[in-house]
Amino acid sequence: MNRFAALGLLYEASKGKRILVISHDQRQARKDMNIFEPLLDHEDKLIRAHGNEQIQRSNGGRIWFRSVNARIQGMSADIAFIEDREELTEDIIIAVNGGEIVRA
């Protein structure tokens, strides 16, 4: 994840989209979320709950940060952003049923 990818995902979330960012472990998921922090508007909410890291935009858009081993069953996302080393799992495909899958 880099600043340019983060800006693109924030733009999509500003349109109300739900985005799932998949990293190789929870530590990397937290690092990815930290890239977003200086880019947020003051009305955005940054949640740092262990295993439930997310950004909630004021318009309802969300960005969830999960490791590839985290439970994502039952989640529904418009976009899945998958870090380069991660495998596309059945749970991810189900979570973005009909949405976009972006491999970085």
N, C-alpha and C positions, 0 to 999 in steps of 0.2 A: 504494500500500500504506500502510495506517495501523496503529496499534497494535491496534485492534479487529479488523481483518481478520486480523492476525498471531495474535492470541489464538484466534480461531476455527479457523485452520489448525493451530495447535499442538494444540488440543483434538482435532481429527480425527486428527492424527499420533499423539497419545497412545493412540488406539484401534487403532494399527497400520497406519493408512492411508498410502499413498504419494502424495505430492502434488507436482505440477509447477507451479511459479510461472513464468509467461512475462512478461518485460518487454521494452521496446522496444530496449534495448541492454545490454551486459554491465555497464556502469557502474551503470545503474539496478538491475540484478539484485543487484549487491553492496550497493547502498543498501537495497534491500528486505531483504536478509539481515541487515543491521546493525540493523534494527528489531527483529528477533527476539532478538538477543543478550542484552539485559537480562531477557528473559522466560523464558530457558531454565533447566531444572533442572541441578543440578551433574553429573548423570550423562549429560546430553545432550552430543553431540559436534558441534562446529561445524568444518566443513572449508572452508578458503578457497583451494582449489586453483584456479588460473585456468581458467575454463571448466567447472569441476566443483564449484561452490559448492553445499554442501548441509548440512543438519542431520540427524543421525542420532539418533533418540530411543532410549532404553534398551530399549524394548519392540519395536524393529524398525521403527517408523514412520519415514518419511523425508520430507524436504522438499527438492526440488531447485530451484535457481534458474538459469534459462536465459534468454538473449535469444531474441527471435523468430527470429534468424538462426542460432542454435546448432543443432548436430545433435542431434536427439532420437529419431532412428530407433532402434528396438530397445528403447526405454524403455517401461516399463509403469507407469501411474499410476492410482490410484483417483479422483483429483480433479485437474483442471487449473484453475488460477486465472490468468486472463488479464487483464493490465492493460488499461484502457479503450481504448487506441488500437490495439491489436494485432488483426490478422486471425486468424481461425480457420483454420489450415492443415490439410491432409490428414494431416501427420505428427502433429499434436496429436490429431486425431480417432482415429488409429490407436493412439496411446499410451494413450488413456483408453477404449479399446474397452469399452463397457458401463458406464463410470464417469460421474462428474459433470463438467460443464464450467461453471465460474463465471466470469462476466464482471464485472469491477469498474469 
